[in-house]
Each structure stands twice: as structure tokens, then as C-alpha cells.
Amino acid sequence: MKRPNISIVIKNEQERLEFLETGVDLHDSQVTADGEVVSFYMGEDDPRWKSVMQLIRRRLVAQAADFKLKRPSLSDEARTSHTDRQSSHVEWLSGYSGQSVDQLIALEGKYRIDSLVFAFEQAVGQKAASEGNNRITDEERIVLAVEALEREVNNVGYDQFFRNSSKEFAPFIVDALKRIGCEQTAKVTHMAVEALALADLTARAIDVAMSTEDQALHMKLSRFDDAYGKTGEAIAARLFAFIKENKAGIKL
């Protein structure tokens, strides 16, 4: 039986209906404080793949828009310390629409920094989908890796980062964080990776490690989730600074 490579959190009946309409089996789920967690395997050759991916992307865009409109409380502020709050008064860029690297960089000050790095992630993701992963540069891979970590850990935690397709970035995510100057987040992420206790950090090995009912591992990852939110490093801002300094290596 293939190991799950997608985990989703369903927060209400409308979201549940939307996923059911794609043909996803939601019978094997677990109810948590965050919502109904469903994990399943789906390959890119699955006829449901495109519909499910489109739905997940729409949810991410909607979550980003909701975050823009939300005024954080003191407790929220602690949980979202990685967001570039200094730019919260400017607009949110709705997504990538064919701009060049220089055109996206020139939008600094007009649009939120976290929305700009999200647009870079979308652009590189489109490039990978159309040209193949072997056409992605080291700098572009850092953008994908860091953004994947931010999205997964802020959504559910390291557990989701290691369960979803984002696990492909696990072998170099620590180095990617160091490259953009996030040393504290790199330390926490290194400990999360080490908790897997894998000699060979491959996607298959991670799948096996995450499929076990190892409560000690899940507790460790949960503690690292908390530590991740307390580093105080502005990941979006540092990633954007990295993009500007290394724009020659990013070819959209």
C-alpha cells in the first residue's frame, strides 16, 4: 500500500463538500483541535490530481487574503512572528501573473513582502511544472524549499512538512535557511530533521518514518513547531532580500 503524500485539514462542511466533489475519500480521517485531518496518496497521473491541486491552491490564496485582512491579537502576533508585519499596511499581491524577476522586485513597497515571495514561489513552481525540476537553479530551489516549510509548519507543523510532497526539500532545507540568514530557524529545523533518525534522508525513508505510530516522534515535532514560531526571524523579508541579492540565479 502506498504511503500518504498529501495531508489536508478540513475546517468546515463547505470545505469537506469541495474535497468530496473532487473524488477524494474522506472516510479515513482524524478529528483534531485544528479540524478534520485527512491523509492520502495521490500520484500526478491520478485523474483527480489536477482538481485536488487546484482546490488546495485556492485555499492557500484564500488563507493568504484572510491573513492580510486580519488584525493580529497579542497571541496571534507571537504565532505569526515569521510574517513581515512591517509591510502590513500595503496591499497583498494576488499572485504571479507573468512578471519578470525585476518587475516583481520593483513592487517592493507597493505590495506586502510575504505576498511577493509567494509570487516568486508560484513563478518557480510553474517553471518546474512546464520545464521540469532539472531546469530549476539552486537559488530557485531555495525559494521553493523555504516557502514550502513556511506554509506547512505554519499550517499544521513539521509533521505536515514531512508528510506532504514538501518532504523532497528535507535534505537541503537547513542549508537553504542558512543561505537566507535564518540561523535560528535552521537550528530548529535541523533538530526536527534529526528527530526522524534517518541515515539516508530520502522521500521514501521519510514516508516510512512518518507512517509509524511513534508518539515520541510526534511529541518532539510538536515542540519544534512551538520553537519555530518563537525564533522571531522575519523569514519572508530575508528570503526576499536573498532573491534581490541573487536575482541572476532566478530565471522566470
C-alpha positions in Angstrom: 0.0 0.0 0.0 1.4 3.4 -0.9 2.1 5.8 1.9 0.1 9.1 2.1 1.8 12.0 0.4 -1.0 14.6 0.9 -2.5 15.8 4.2 -5.3 18.3 4.4 -7.1 20.0 7.2 -10.9 20.4 6.7 -12.3 23.2 8.9 -15.9 23.2 7.9 -18.7 21.4 6.0 -18.2 23.6 2.9 -14.5 22.6 2.6 -15.5 18.9 3.2 -18.0 19.1 0.3 -15.5 20.7 -2.0 -13.0 17.9 -1.5 -15.7 15.2 -1.8 -16.6 16.7 -5.2 -13.0 16.0 -6.4 -13.5 12.3 -5.6 -11.2 12.2 -2.5 -12.2 9.5 0.0 -12.6 11.3 3.4 -13.6 8.2 5.4 -10.2 7.7 6.9 -9.7 10.9 8.9 -8.8 12.1 12.4 -10.6 14.9 14.2 -8.2 17.4 15.9 -8.4 20.8 17.5 -7.5 22.3 14.1 -10.1 20.4 12.2 -10.6 17.1 10.4 -7.2 15.9 9.2 -7.2 13.6 6.1 -4.1 12.0 4.7 -4.0 10.0 1.4 -1.7 9.1 -1.5 -2.3 10.6 -4.9 0.1 10.4 -7.9 0.3 13.1 -10.6 -1.2 10.5 -13.0 -4.3 10.3 -11.0 -7.3 11.8 -12.8 -8.3 13.6 -9.6 -4.8 15.2 -9.2 -5.5 18.5 -11.1 -8.8 19.1 -9.3 -7.3 18.5 -5.9 -4.2 20.6 -6.5 -6.4 23.5 -7.8 -8.6 23.3 -4.7 -5.5 23.3 -2.4 -4.0 26.3 -4.2 -7.3 28.2 -4.0 -7.3 27.5 -0.2 -3.8 28.8 0.1 -4.6 32.0 -1.8 -7.8 32.5 0.4 -5.8 31.9 3.6 -3.3 34.5 2.5 -6.0 37.0 1.7 -7.7 36.3 5.1 -4.3 36.8 6.8 -3.9 40.2 5.1 -7.3 41.4 6.5 -6.9 40.0 10.0 -5.6 42.3 12.7 -3.5 40.1 15.0 -4.1 39.9 18.7 -1.1 39.6 21.1 -1.3 35.8 21.0 -1.6 35.8 17.2 1.4 38.1 17.0 3.5 35.5 18.7 2.4 32.8 16.4 3.0 34.8 13.2 6.4 36.2 14.0 7.7 35.0 10.7 5.5 37.3 8.7 6.8 40.6 7.5 4.5 42.8 9.7 6.2 46.0 8.8 4.6 45.8 5.4 1.1 45.0 6.7 -0.2 48.4 5.7 0.4 47.8 2.0 -1.6 45.7 -0.5 -1.4 41.9 -0.9 -0.3 40.9 -4.4 -2.9 38.4 -5.6 -0.4 36.1 -7.3 2.1 35.7 -10.1 0.9 36.9 -13.5 3.9 36.7 -15.8 6.2 39.4 -14.3 9.9 39.2 -14.7 12.2 39.0 -11.7 13.0 42.7 -11.9 9.3 43.6 -12.2 8.4 41.6 -9.1 11.3 43.1 -7.1 10.2 46.6 -8.2 6.9 46.0 -6.5 8.5 46.3 -3.1 6.8 49.0 -1.1 3.6 48.7 -3.0 2.8 45.1 -2.1 3.5 43.0 1.0 6.8 41.3 1.1 5.3 37.9 2.0 3.0 38.2 -1.0 5.9 38.9 -3.3 7.9 35.9 -2.2 4.7 33.9 -2.6 4.5 35.2 -6.2 8.1 34.1 -6.7 7.2 30.6 -5.4 4.3 30.4 -7.9 6.5 31.5 -10.8 9.2 29.0 -10.0 6.6 26.3 -9.4 5.1 27.0 -12.9 8.6 26.8 -14.4 9.2 23.4 -12.7 5.9 22.1 -14.0 6.4 23.2 -17.6 10.2 22.7 -18.0 11.0 20.0 -15.4 12.7 20.1 -12.0 16.1 19.7 -13.6 15.7 23.2 -15.0 15.4 24.7 -11.6 18.5 26.6 -10.3 19.9 26.3 -6.7 18.5 29.8 -5.9 15.1 28.9 -7.3 15.1 25.7 -5.2 15.8 27.7 -2.1 12.7 29.8 -2.8 10.5 26.7 -3.2 12.0 25.0 -0.1 11.7 27.9 2.3 8.2 28.8 1.1 7.1 25.1 1.5 8.5 25.0 5.0 6.7 28.2 6.0 3.4 27.1 4.5 3.4 23.6 6.1 4.8 24.4 9.5 2.6 27.5 9.9 -0.4 25.5 8.7 -0.1 22.3 10.8 3.6 21.8 11.7 6.7 19.9 10.8 4.6 16.7 10.7 2.9 18.0 7.6 6.2 19.2 6.1 7.5 15.6 6.3 4.2 14.0 5.1 3.4 16.2 2.1 5.4 16.5 -1.1 7.4 19.2 0.6 9.5 16.4 2.1 11.5 16.4 -1.1 13.1 19.6 0.3 14.1 18.0 3.6 17.7 17.1 2.6 18.7 20.7 2.0 16.1 22.8 3.9 18.5 23.5 6.7 21.2 24.8 4.3 18.5 26.8 2.5 17.6 28.6 5.7 21.2 29.3 6.4 21.7 30.7 2.9 19.0 33.3 3.6 20.3 34.2 7.0 17.8 32.4 9.2 20.2 30.7 11.6 17.8 30.2 14.5 15.1 28.7 12.3 17.8 26.5 10.7 18.7 25.1 14.1 15.1 24.3 15.0 14.6 22.7 11.6 17.8 20.7 11.9 16.6 19.3 15.2 13.3 18.4 13.6 15.1 16.5 10.8 17.4 14.8 13.3 14.3 13.6 15.2 13.5 11.4 12.2 16.7 9.4 13.0 17.3 8.6 9.3 20.8 7.7 8.0 19.5 8.3 4.4 17.2 11.3 4.2 15.1 10.3 1.1 11.4 10.8 0.5 10.8 7.1 0.8 12.7 6.8 4.1 10.8 9.9 5.4 7.5 8.2 4.4 8.4 5.1 6.4 9.4 7.1 9.5 6.2 9.2 9.4 3.9 6.2 8.9 4.8 4.6 12.2 2.8 5.3 15.4 5.8 6.8 17.1 4.2 9.1 19.8 7.7 10.2 21.0 8.5 11.5 17.5 5.2 13.3 17.1 5.7 15.0 20.5 9.2 16.1 19.5 7.9 17.6 16.3 5.1 19.4 18.1 7.7 21.0 20.4 9.7 22.1 17.4 6.6 23.6 15.9 6.4 25.9 19.0 10.1 26.7 18.8 9.7 27.6 15.1 7.2 30.3 15.9 9.4 31.7 18.7 12.6 32.4 16.7 11.4 35.9 15.7 13.2 35.7 12.3 11.4 37.5 9.5 11.7 34.7 7.0 9.7 36.4 4.2 11.8 39.5 4.4 15.1 37.6 4.5 14.0 35.4 1.6 13.1 38.5 -0.4 16.5 40.0 0.4 18.1 36.8 -0.8 16.2 37.0 -4.0 17.3 40.5 -4.7 20.9 39.7 -4.0 20.8 36.5 -6.1 18.4 37.6 -8.9 20.9 36.4 -11.5 20.2 32.9 -10.4 16.4 33.2 -10.7 15.2 32.9 -14.3 11.5 33.2 -14.7 
